[in-house]
C-alpha cells in the first residue's frame, strides 16, 4: 500500500530545491516583476512555483533585508483572486499555511468542516505539532480551544484526539493487539444495537498507520465487510465523514487526496480553496503518487482535469505544481496497480449488507388503504397528500394487496384511477411504485426503446444490475404486456456487438457460483491475451463478453483482481482505451456494478440531476426500483462521492408533490 510513510516512489514530489538557487537575485527578480505599472505575473509564477518552500522562505528574508518590505504583502497588493491565494499560499511555511486554512475554516458564521477534516485527518504527528505552534504564533490563540468552541459531539472529540498529534509511530505494530482491536471495533459497532463511538475514536485516533492497516484486514475477516462500510452504516453526519477520512488516510493518503481533488473540480463550479490547499501542501510530499491514484480512480489525468477546469495564470501555476500529464505517458504505475489490486481484494471479501429505505407498513390494512385512496380521488380535485402518504409508505407486496382489494371491494382499477387523477412526473412515479418490480422493469425497457431514439443507458442499467430471477420475471412481464419477447424488441432496436451483449444479459443465465480461483486466473489471462494491441477489436469484445456477461459477480471480482496482477493494468483502463460507444458503456457498467453496485447507482443518480435539466426518467427508475433493495447504501455512496447528500440534490432539483414523494423514498438526510 502507498502511504505517506512509505510512498511507492523514492521521491514523489513535483517541486524540489532549485539547483542554482540564489535568494538575493530571486528577491530582486520578484521586486522588478512588481515594479511600476502592472506586474509580470508570468515571471512571478515561474519563479515561485519552481522553488522549494525552504527556498521561498530564504527569498522572503532576502526581500525584506534588501527592500525593507514584506514580500507576501507586496504579492497580495499586486495580485488578485485565486491566483493571489495560490501564490501567497506557496509563500507561507507549511505549518502557517495549515494554520491559516483552519483559521479561515472556523471564523465567521459557518464552519468549513470539510477543511478541518482534511487537514487533521491527513497530517503526521510532527505536522500537527508544528500547526498548533504556528496557530498560536500567528493568532495568539489556542487551536484546541477554538476547535472545541466551534464543533460538538463525537466529531469534536475525534478532532481533539487528532490535535494531540500522539498517533503511535509507523514502526509500532502490536501483533497481539491486531485481532483484539479488530474484534473491539466489531463489538463497538456491528455486533450491538447502537454504537460505542468512544472505542472507534480511541483506536482510529491513536494506533499507528501500519497497525491499523492490519486491523482493517482482520476486521474484514470478522465482519465480512470493510471498516468503511461499517462506518457508513453505524455513524452519521460530520463524525461519519471524519472517520471515513481517517480510514482513507490510513489506507492511502495519495488516494484520499486524489478523491478530494476530484470532488473539488467535478460538476458545476470549482471548490478553489480545496484545490489550492492540496496542490500547495502536497507538491513537495506525494504529488506523483496522488497523480497515479487520480488516474487509476477517475480514468483521466489530474493534469487534464486542471486544464479543463481552470484558466489563466492560476491554471499555469497549478499545472506547474502538478508537474506533468499522465495521459500522455500512457503508463500504468506499479504503485497504482497495487492500490487497484487491494481495492478489488476488499471488494471480493466484502459481504455488503444491503438496506432499502422503504419497509412494510406495521399496521397494514389493505381495505382501509383502498377506501382512503378512493376517497382521495372522488369528487372535485384530488387529495395528493393522502395518495403519496399511502403509496410511499407501503412495501411493494402491500401495494399489490391494495390493488387487488381496490378491485374486489370497489370494482375499479386502481391504476386507471390514479392515471386519470395525477399527471406528469408524479403520475409516472406513483404508477411505477404501484406496479410489481417485473412490470415496472418491463415498462422501463419498453420506454427506453420506443420513439425516435433509444435510451441505451437505461437498457444497460437495467440488464446489468438485475439478478437472473429479476431478468426472467421482467421478460415474462414484457411478453404479457406487449405481446412480444424482450429479446426480439432488443434485436430490432440495437445492432452489432452491443445488441449481442444486451441479448446475452437478457437471457438471465449468469452463473451464480462463488469465485473459483484457478478459473479466475485463467479468465484473467484470457482477457489479458486480448490486450488488444495485436487483437482485432471485435475479437477483444468477444472475449470480454464471453466472461463479463456470463460469470458470477463474486467470480468476476477475483478475475479483475488477477487481471491487475497479470497485466499491471486495471480492467477499466483497458475498456476505456480499447472500446468505444455503447459497448464501452455496457462493459464499464458491468465492471462498476461488480466493484460496487450502490456506487454505480449513486453515479447514475448524480448524472440524472447535475447540470441543466433533470433526467426524470432515470431518477424515477432508480428511486422506484432500489427503494426496497439498497437505496440506503446508494445514499451513503452518493454522500461520500459527491460531498452532498442525495436528499439535498433532490430538494434542489425537483419541486411540489413530486419532490415530496421522492424525499420520502430517499428516507433521510445523511
C-alpha positions in Angstrom: 0.0 0.0 0.0 1.1 3.5 -0.6 1.1 5.8 2.5 3.0 8.9 3.3 5.4 6.9 5.4 6.2 4.5 2.6 5.5 6.1 -0.7 5.6 4.0 -3.8 8.2 6.2 -5.5 11.5 7.2 -3.9 10.6 10.8 -4.2 7.0 11.5 -5.0 7.2 15.3 -5.0 6.8 17.5 -8.1 8.6 20.6 -6.5 12.2 20.3 -5.3 15.1 22.6 -4.4 16.1 24.7 -7.4 19.7 23.7 -8.3 21.3 27.1 -8.9 19.5 28.9 -6.2 20.4 32.5 -5.2 17.9 34.0 -2.7 19.2 37.6 -3.3 18.8 37.5 -7.1 15.4 35.8 -6.8 14.3 38.6 -4.4 15.5 41.2 -6.9 13.7 39.4 -9.8 10.4 39.5 -7.9 10.9 43.1 -6.9 11.4 44.0 -10.6 8.4 41.9 -11.6 6.2 44.0 -9.3 7.8 47.4 -10.0 5.9 50.2 -11.9 2.5 49.9 -13.6 1.1 46.3 -13.6 3.1 43.2 -12.7 4.9 40.5 -14.6 2.7 37.6 -13.5 4.5 35.1 -15.7 7.8 35.9 -14.1 6.3 35.6 -10.6 4.6 32.2 -11.1 7.7 30.8 -12.9 10.0 31.7 -10.1 7.8 30.9 -7.1 6.5 27.6 -8.4 10.0 26.3 -9.2 11.5 26.9 -5.8 11.0 24.6 -2.7 9.2 26.0 0.3 12.5 26.3 2.2 14.0 28.4 -0.6 10.9 30.6 -0.7 11.5 31.4 3.0 15.0 32.4 2.2 13.7 34.6 -0.7 11.2 36.3 1.7 14.0 37.0 4.2 16.3 38.4 1.4 13.4 40.5 0.1 12.9 42.1 3.5 16.6 42.8 4.1 17.2 44.2 0.5 14.0 46.3 0.1 12.6 46.7 3.7 9.2 45.4 2.6 7.3 42.1 3.3 7.2 40.0 0.1 3.8 38.5 1.0 2.3 42.0 1.5 3.6 43.1 -1.9 2.3 40.0 -3.6 -1.2 40.5 -2.0 -1.2 44.1 -3.3 -0.1 43.2 -6.9 -2.1 40.0 -7.5 -5.8 39.3 -7.2 -8.3 36.4 -6.8 -7.4 32.8 -6.9 -4.0 33.4 -8.4 -3.1 35.6 -5.4 -4.4 33.0 -3.0 -2.3 30.3 -4.7 0.9 32.3 -4.8 0.6 33.6 -1.3 -0.2 30.0 -0.1 3.0 28.8 -1.7 5.0 31.6 0.1 3.9 30.6 3.6 5.7 27.9 5.6 3.6 24.7 5.5 2.5 24.9 9.2 1.5 28.5 8.8 -0.4 27.7 5.6 -2.3 25.0 7.5 -2.9 27.4 10.4 -4.4 30.0 8.1 -6.7 27.4 6.4 -8.0 26.2 9.7 -8.5 29.8 11.0 -10.5 30.6 7.8 -12.5 27.4 8.3 -13.7 28.3 11.8 -14.1 32.0 11.6 -17.4 33.7 10.8 -20.9 32.2 10.9 -20.5 28.7 9.5 -17.7 26.2 9.9 -16.0 24.6 6.9 -16.0 21.1 8.4 -14.5 19.5 5.3 -11.4 21.6 5.6 -10.9 20.7 9.2 -11.4 17.1 8.4 -9.0 17.1 5.5 -6.1 18.8 7.4 -6.5 17.0 10.8 -7.1 13.5 9.3 -4.1 13.6 7.0 -1.2 15.3 8.9 1.6 13.4 10.7 2.3 14.0 14.4 5.1 16.4 13.6 2.9 18.4 11.1 0.2 18.6 13.8 2.6 19.9 16.5 4.0 22.5 14.0 0.5 23.5 13.1 -0.6 24.0 16.7 2.6 26.1 17.4 2.1 28.2 14.2 -1.6 28.9 15.0 -0.5 30.1 18.5 2.2 32.3 17.0 0.1 33.7 14.2 -3.2 34.4 16.0 -2.1 34.2 19.7 -4.9 31.7 20.3 -5.1 28.1 21.4 -6.1 25.9 18.4 -7.7 23.2 20.5 -9.9 25.8 22.4 -11.0 27.3 19.1 -11.9 23.9 17.6 -13.8 23.0 20.8 -15.7 26.3 20.6 -16.7 25.6 17.0 -17.7 21.9 16.9 -19.7 19.5 19.0 -20.4 15.8 20.0 -18.2 12.9 18.8 -17.0 15.0 15.9 -15.4 17.4 18.4 -13.9 14.6 20.5 -12.2 13.0 17.5 -10.8 16.3 16.3 -9.4 16.9 19.8 -7.8 13.5 19.7 -6.2 14.2 16.3 -5.0 17.6 17.5 -2.8 15.9 20.2 -0.6 14.5 17.5 0.1 11.4 19.5 -0.6 8.6 17.0 1.8 5.8 17.5 4.7 5.9 15.0 4.7 3.6 12.0 7.1 1.1 13.2 4.8 0.3 16.2 2.7 -2.8 15.4 1.4 -4.7 18.3 0.7 -8.1 16.6 -1.0 -9.5 19.7 -3.4 -6.5 19.6 -4.3 -6.6 15.9 -7.0 -9.3 16.3 -8.2 -7.7 19.6 -8.5 -4.3 18.1 -10.4 -5.6 15.1 -12.8 -7.5 17.5 -13.2 -4.4 19.7 -14.2 -2.3 16.6 -16.7 -5.1 15.6 -18.1 -5.3 19.1 -18.4 -1.5 19.3 -20.5 -1.3 16.1 -21.8 -4.2 14.0 -22.2 -6.6 16.9 -24.6 -4.5 19.1 -27.5 -2.1 19.0 -26.2 1.4 19.0 -22.5 2.2 18.5 -19.7 2.6 21.1 -18.2 5.7 19.4 -15.5 6.1 22.1 -13.9 2.8 21.0 -13.8 4.0 17.4 -12.3 7.3 18.5 -9.6 5.7 20.7 -8.4 3.1 18.2 -8.6 5.1 15.0 -7.2 8.2 16.7 -4.1 6.6 18.3 -2.9 3.4 16.7 -0.1 3.5 14.1 -0.9 3.5 10.4 0.8 0.1 9.8 -1.0 -1.4 12.8 -4.4 -0.1 11.6 -3.9 -1.4 8.1 -3.5 -4.9 9.6 -6.5 -4.2 11.9 -8.7 -3.3 8.8 -7.7 -6.6 7.1 -8.6 -8.5 10.2 -11.8 -6.6 10.6 -12.8 -7.6 7.1 -12.5 -11.3 8.0 -14.5 -10.9 11.2 -17.3 -8.6 9.9 -17.3 -9.8 6.2 -17.4 -6.2 5.3 -14.9 -3.3 5.1 -14.4 -0.9 8.0 -15.6 1.8 5.6 -19.0 0.0 5.1 -19.4 -0.4 8.9 -18.7 3.3 9.5 -21.2 4.3 6.8 -23.9 2.1 8.4 -23.1 2.9 12.1 -22.1 6.6 12.1 -23.6 9.7 10.6 -23.0 13.4 9.8 -19.6 15.1 10.2 -18.4 12.4 12.5 -19.0 9.7 9.8 -17.2 11.9 7.2 -14.3 12.4 9.6 -13.9 8.7 10.5 -14.1 7.8 6.8 -11.3 10.4 6.0 -9.2 8.9 8.8 -9.6 5.4 7.4 -8.9 6.5 3.8 -5.7 8.3 5.0 -4.6 5.1 6.9 -5.2 3.1 3.7 -3.6 5.6 1.3 -3.1 9.3 1.7 -2.5 9.8 -2.0 -5.8 8.1 -2.8 -7.5 10.3 -0.2 -6.2 13.5 -1.8 -7.0 12.2 -5.3 -10.6 11.9 -4.2 -10.6 15.3 -2.6 -9.1 16.9 -5.8 -11.7 15.2 -8.0 -14.5 16.4 -5.8 -13.1 19.9 -5.9 -13.3 20.1 -9.7 -16.2 17.9 -10.9 -19.7 19.2 -11.5 -20.6 22.9 -11.8 -18.1 25.3 -10.3 -14.7 24.5 -8.7 -14.0 24.4 -5.0 -10.9 26.5 -5.5 -9.9 26.7 -1.8 -9.7 22.9 -1.7 -7.8 22.7 -5.0 -5.3 25.3 -3.9 -4.8 23.9 -0.4 -4.0 20.4 -1.7 -1.8 21.5 -4.6 0.2 23.8 -2.3 0.6 21.3 0.6 1.3 18.1 -1.3 3.5 19.3 -4.1 6.6 18.6 -2.0 5.3 15.4 -0.4 3.4 13.0 -2.6 2.0 14.7 -5.7 3.3 12.0 -8.1 1.5 9.3 -6.1 -1.6 11.4 -6.0 -1.5 11.8 -9.8 -1.2 8.0 -10.1 -4.2 7.4 -7.8 -6.2 10.0 -9.6 -5.7 8.4 -13.0 -6.4 4.9 -11.6 -9.7 6.0 -10.0 -11.1 8.5 -12.5 -9.6 7.3 -15.8 -8.3 10.8 -16.6 -5.1 12.6 -15.5 -5.1 15.3 -12.8 -3.3 17.5 -15.3 -6.2 17.2 -17.8 -8.8 17.9 -15.2 -7.0 21.1 -14.0 -6.6 22.1 -17.7 -10.3 21.8 -18.3 -11.4 23.4 -15.1 -9.2 26.4 -14.5 -7.8 29.3 -16.6 -5.1 32.0 -16.9 -2.1 32.4 -14.6 -4.0 30.4 -12.0 -4.1 27.4 -14.3 -0.5 27.8 -15.4 0.7 27.7 -11.7 -1.5 24.7 -10.8 -0.2 22.8 -13.9 3.4 23.6 -12.9 2.8 22.2 -9.4 1.0 19.2 -10.9 4.2 18.5 -12.9 3.1 16.5 -15.9 0.3 14.8 -17.8 0.0 11.1 -17.1 -2.4 10.5 -20.0 0.5 11.4 -22.4 2.8 8.9 -20.7 0.1 6.2 -21.2 1.8 4.1 -18.5 0.1 2.4 -15.5 2.3 2.8 -12.5 3.0 -0.3 -10.3 2.1 1.7 -7.2 -1.3 2.5 -8.6 -1.7 -1.2 -9.7 -1.0 -2.2 -6.1 -3.8 0.0 -4.9 -6.1 -1.3 -7.7 -5.3 -4.9 -6.6 -6.1 -4.0 -3.0 -9.4 -2.3 -4.0 -10.5 -5.5 -5.8 -9.4 -7.7 -2.9 -11.6 -5.6 -0.5 -14.5 -5.7 -2.9 -14.1 -9.5 -3.2 -14.0 -10.1 0.6 -16.9 -7.7 1.4 -20.3 -9.0 2.0 -22.3 -5.8 1.8 -25.5 -5.7 3.9 -28.0 -4.1 1.5 -30.6 -1.9 3.1 -33.7 -0.3 1.4 -35.4 2.8 2.7 -39.0 1.5 2.3 -40.2 -1.3 4.6 -43.6 -3.0 5.1 -46.0 -0.8 7.0 -46.7 -2.1 10.5 -50.4 -1.7 10.9 -51.3 -2.6 7.4 -55.0 -2.8 6.4 -55.4 -3.1 2.6 -59.2 -2.4 2.8 -58.8 0.8 4.7 -56.0 1.9 2.4 -58.1 1.1 -0.7 -61.0 3.2 0.7 -58.8 6.1 1.6 -57.3 6.1 -1.9 -60.8 6.0 -3.4 -61.9 8.9 -1.2 -58.7 10.9 -2.2 -59.7 10.6 -5.8 -63.5 11.1 -5.6 -65.3 14.3 -6.4 -63.7 17.6 -7.4 -59.9 17.8 -7.0 -57.5 15.1 -5.8 -56.0 14.7 -2.3 -52.4 14.1 -3.5 -51.1 14.1 0.1 -53.1 11.1 1.1 -52.1 9.2 -2.1 -48.4 10.0 -1.5 -48.6 9.1 2.2 -50.1 5.7 1.5 -48.2 4.6 -1.6 -44.7 5.8 -0.5 -45.0 4.2 3.0 -46.1 0.7 1.9 -43.9 -2.1 0.6 -44.4 -3.3 -3.0 -46.1 -6.5 -1.8 -48.5 -4.4 0.3 -49.3 -2.2 -2.7 -50.2 -5.3 -4.7 -52.7 -6.2 -2.0 -54.1 -2.7 -2.1 -54.5 -3.0 -5.9 -56.3 -6.4 -5.5 -58.6 -5.1 -2.7 -59.4 -1.9 -4.6 -60.8 -4.1 -7.4 -62.6 -6.6 -5.3 -64.0 -4.0 -2.9 -64.8 -1.2 -5.2 -64.9 -2.9 -8.6 -62.5 -0.4 -10.0 -58.9 -0.5 -11.5 -56.7 1.5 -9.1 -54.0 2.0 -11.8 -56.6 3.5 -14.2 -58.0 5.8 -11.5 -54.5 7.0 -10.5 -53.7 7.7 -14.1 -56.8 9.8 -14.6 -56.2 11.8 -11.4 -52.5 12.5 -11.5 -50.2 13.9 -14.1 -46.6 14.3 -15.3 -43.7 13.1 -13.1 -45.9 12.5 -10.0 -48.2 10.2 -12.1 -45.1 8.3 -13.5 -43.6 7.9 -10.1 -46.8 6.7 -8.3 -47.7 4.3 -11.1 -44.2 3.0 -11.0 -44.5 2.3 -7.3 -47.8 0.5 -7.8 -46.5 -1.9 -10.4 -44.7 -5.1 -9.5 -40.9 -4.8 -9.9 -41.1 -7.0 -13.0 -43.9 -4.9 -14.6 -42.0 -1.7 -13.8 -38.7 -3.0 -15.3 -40.6 -4.2 -18.4 -42.3 -0.8 -18.8 -38.9 1.0 -18.4 -37.3 -1.3 -21.1 -40.3 -0.5 -23.4 -39.9 3.3 -22.8 -36.2 3.1 -23.4 -36.8 1.6 -26.9 -39.9 3.4 -28.1 -40.0 6.7 -30.1 -37.2 8.2 -32.2 -34.1 7.4 -30.2 -33.1 4.5 -27.9 -32.1 5.2 -24.3 -29.1 2.9 -24.3 -28.0 3.9 -20.8 -31.4 2.7 -19.4 -31.1 -0.6 -21.2 -27.6 -1.1 -19.9 -28.5 -0.1 -16.3 -31.5 -2.5 -16.0 -29.9 -5.5 -17.7 -26.6 -5.2 -15.9 -27.9 -4.7 -12.3 -30.8 -7.2 -12.2 -30.2 -10.8 -11.0 -31.3 -13.8 -13.0 -34.7 -14.2 -11.4 -35.5 -10.5 -11.8 -34.5 -10.6 -15.5 -36.6 -13.8 -16.2 -39.6 -12.2 -14.4 -39.1 -9.0 -16.4 -39.0 -11.0 -19.7 -42.4 -12.7 -18.8 -43.9 -9.3 -17.8 -42.7 -7.8 -21.1 -44.2 -10.7 -23.1 -47.6 -10.3 -21.2 -47.8 -6.6 -21.5 -46.5 -6.0 -25.1 -47.2 -9.4 -26.8 -43.6 -9.5 -28.0 -40.4 -11.0 -26.5 -38.0 -8.6 -24.9 -35.2 -10.3 -26.9 -37.0 -9.5 -30.2 -37.5 -5.9 -29.1 -33.8 -5.5 -28.3 -32.8 -7.1 -31.6 -34.9 -4.7 -33.6 -33.7 -1.6 -31.7 -30.0 -2.2 -31.4 -27.2 -3.6 -33.5 -23.7 -5.2 -33.7 -21.8 -6.2 -30.6 -23.9 -4.0 -28.4 -27.0 -6.0 -29.4 -25.2 -9.2 -28.6 -24.2 -8.0 -25.2 -27.8 -7.0 -24.3 -29.3 -10.2 -25.6 -26.7 -12.2 -23.7 -27.6 -10.4 -20.5 -31.4 -10.7 -21.2 -31.2 -14.5 -21.0 -30.9 -14.2 -17.2 -28.5 -17.1 -17.1 -25.4 -15.5 -15.4 -23.6 -18.1 -13.3 -24.3 -17.8 -9.6 -21.3 -19.8 -8.2 -18.8 -18.4 -5.7 -15.3 -17.4 -7.1 -13.2 -20.2 -8.5 -9.6 -19.0 -8.0 -8.0 -21.3 -10.6 -10.6 -20.4 -13.2 -10.3 -16.7 -12.3 -6.6 -16.8 -13.1 -7.4 -18.5 -16.4 -10.2 -15.9 -17.2 -7.8 -13.0 -16.3 -5.2 -14.4 -18.7 -7.8 -14.8 -21.5 -8.7 -11.1 -21.0 -5.0 -10.2 -20.8 -4.3 -12.1 -24.1 -6.9 -9.9 -25.7 -4.9 -6.9 -24.5 -5.6 -5.7 -27.9 -2.6 -4.0 -29.4 -2.5 -7.1 -31.6 -6.0 -8.3 -31.2 -8.7 -7.2 -33.6 -11.2 -5.0 -31.7 -14.1 -7.5 -32.5 -12.1 -10.3 -31.0 -11.3 -8.3 -27.9 -15.1 -7.5 -27.4 -16.0 -11.2 -28.0 -13.5 -12.3 -25.3 -14.6 -9.7 -22.8 -18.3 -10.5 -23.5 -17.8 -14.3 -23.0 -16.5 -13.6 -19.5 -18.2 -10.3 -18.3 -21.7 -11.3 -19.4 -21.7 -14.9 -18.1 -19.5 -15.2 -14.9 -21.0 -14.6 -11.4 -20.2 -11.2 -9.7 -18.1 -12.8 -6.9 -16.1 -14.7 -9.5 -15.6 -11.5 -11.7 -14.2 -9.7 -8.6 -11.4 -12.2 -8.4 -10.9 -12.2 -12.2 -10.4 -8.4 -12.2 -8.1 -8.7 -9.2 -6.0 -11.3 -11.0 -6.1 -9.2 -14.2 -4.3 -6.4 -12.3 -1.6 -8.9 -11.2 -1.2 -10.4 -14.7 -1.1 -7.2 -16.7 -0.3 -4.4 -14.3 -3.4 -2.7 -15.6 -6.9 -2.1 -14.2 -9.7 -3.6 -16.3 -11.5 -0.2 -16.5 -8.4 1.2 -18.2 -8.4 -1.4 -20.9 -12.1 -0.9 -21.6 -11.6 2.9 -21.8 -8.7 2.6 -24.1 -9.8 -0.2 -26.4 -13.6 0.2 -26.6 -16.0 3.0 -27.5 -19.6 4.0 -27.6 -22.4 1.7 -26.2 -20.1 -1.3 -26.0 -17.7 0.6 -23.7 -20.6 1.9 -21.6 -22.0 -1.6 -21.2 -18.7 -3.2 -20.2 -18.0 -0.3 -17.9 -21.4 -0.7 -16.2 -20.7 -4.4 -15.6 -17.3 -3.6 -14.0 -18.7 -0.8 -11.9 -21.6 -3.0 -10.7 -19.2 -5.9 -9.9 -17.0 -3.5 -7.9 -19.7 -1.7 -6.0 -23.3 -1.6 -7.3 -24.6 1.0 -4.9 -21.8 3.3 -6.0 -22.8 2.7 -9.7 -26.4 3.7 -8.9 -25.2 6.8 -6.9 -23.2 7.9 -10.0 -26.3 7.3 -12.2 -28.4 9.4 -9.9 -25.8 12.2 -9.8 -25.7 12.3 -13.6 -29.6 12.4 -13.7 -29.6 15.6 -11.6 -26.4 17.5 -12.3 -26.1 20.3 -14.8 -29.1 21.9 -16.6 -32.3 19.9 -16.6 -33.1 16.7 -14.8 -33.3 13.2 -16.3 -36.6 12.4 -14.5 -37.0 9.1 -16.2 -33.6 7.9 -14.8 -34.4 9.5 -11.4 -37.8 7.8 -11.1 -36.4 4.4 -12.4 -33.7 4.2 -9.8 -35.7 5.6 -6.8 -38.6 3.2 -7.5 -36.6 0.1 -8.3 -34.0 0.4 -5.5 -36.1 1.8 -2.6 -36.7 -1.7 -1.1 -33.3 -3.1 -2.0 -30.3 -0.8 -1.5 -31.3 2.8 -1.6 -29.8 3.4 1.9 -26.4 2.1 0.6 -26.8 4.2 -2.5 -27.4 7.3 -0.4 -24.2 6.7 1.6 -22.2 6.2 -1.6 -23.7 9.4 -3.0 -22.7 11.4 0.0 -19.2 10.0 0.1 -18.5 10.5 -3.7 -20.3 13.8 -4.2 -19.8 15.6 -0.9 -23.5 16.4 -0.8 -26.5 14.2 0.2 -28.9 12.7 -2.2 -31.6 14.5 -0.1 -30.0 17.9 -0.9 -29.8 17.1 -4.6 -33.5 16.0 -4.8 -34.5 19.0 -2.8 -32.7 21.4 -5.1 -33.6 19.7 -8.4 -37.3 18.9 -8.1 -40.5 20.5 -6.8 -44.0 20.1 -5.5 -45.6 16.7 -4.7 -43.1 15.0 -7.0 -40.3 16.2 -4.7 -42.3 15.3 -1.6 -42.6 11.6 -2.6 -39.0 11.4 -3.8 -37.8 12.6 -0.4 -40.0 10.1 1.4 -38.4 7.3 -0.7 -35.0 8.8 -0.1 -35.6 8.2 3.6 -33.3 10.6 5.3 -30.8 13.5 5.0 -27.4 11.9 5.9 
